[in-house]
Amino acid sequence: MFNTSETKWLIMSKDRKFVAKGTPRSRYLVSVDDEKDKKRFLTYTTKAKAENGFKKSWFYCAGDITRHDLEAVEVSVTINEIV
């Protein structure tokens, strides 16, 4: 049985209503409540890389979100094999 847990960084809005998803070339800010959205989460290995992800690049999104509304958030990613 395979189990692992890692610490990663996500880009989220400060009010935690939007999260970065997509691919490195097609990046979106998606509502965390949107269960129909199947894009992958954009994860980063360090806080600096996550911060550069929104300071130097931008996202497709609806709304009036600016770079000042985003921050890097540390998360735990857990993978458990289902047997």
C-alpha positions in Angstrom: 0.0 0.0 0.0 1.4 3.4 -1.0 1.0 6.5 1.2 2.8 9.8 1.0 2.4 13.3 2.2 4.3 16.4 1.0 4.3 20.1 1.7 3.6 22.3 -1.3 2.6 25.9 -2.0 -0.5 27.2 -3.8 -1.5 30.6 -5.1 -4.7 31.8 -3.5 -6.6 35.0 -3.0 -6.2 36.5 0.5 -9.9 35.9 1.2 -9.5 32.3 0.1 -12.2 32.5 -2.6 -9.9 31.8 -5.6 -7.1 29.3 -6.2 -4.7 29.0 -9.1 -5.4 26.1 -11.5 -4.5 25.1 -15.0 -1.1 24.6 -16.6 2.0 26.8 -16.6 1.0 28.3 -20.0 -2.7 28.4 -19.4 -3.3 29.7 -15.9 -6.6 30.5 -14.3 -7.9 31.8 -11.0 -10.9 29.6 -10.2 -13.4 29.8 -7.4 -12.8 27.2 -4.7 -16.5 26.5 -4.7 -16.6 25.5 -8.4 -16.9 21.7 -8.2 -17.3 21.3 -11.9 -13.9 22.7 -12.7 -11.5 19.8 -13.3 -8.2 21.8 -14.0 -5.3 20.7 -11.9 -4.0 22.8 -9.0 -0.9 24.7 -9.7 1.5 23.7 -7.0 5.0 25.0 -6.3 7.9 23.5 -4.3 8.9 26.8 -2.5 7.2 29.9 -1.3 9.5 32.0 -3.6 8.5 30.1 -6.7 4.8 30.5 -5.8 5.2 34.2 -5.2 7.0 34.6 -8.6 4.1 32.8 -10.2 1.8 35.7 -9.5 4.2 38.6 -9.4 5.7 38.0 -12.8 2.8 36.3 -14.6 -0.9 36.7 -14.7 -4.1 34.6 -14.8 -7.3 34.3 -16.8 -10.1 35.1 -14.4 -13.3 36.9 -13.9 -13.5 39.7 -11.4 -11.3 42.5 -10.2 -8.4 40.6 -8.6 -5.0 42.2 -8.6 -1.6 40.9 -7.7 -2.0 42.5 -4.2 -5.0 40.3 -3.6 -3.0 37.1 -4.0 -0.6 35.2 -1.7 1.4 32.0 -1.5 -0.3 29.5 0.9 1.5 26.4 2.3 -0.6 23.2 2.0 -0.2 19.5 2.7 -0.8 17.1 -0.2 -1.6 13.5 0.9 -1.8 10.6 -1.5 -3.3 7.3 -0.2 -3.6 4.2 -2.4 -7.0 2.6 -2.3 -6.9 -1.1 -2.4 
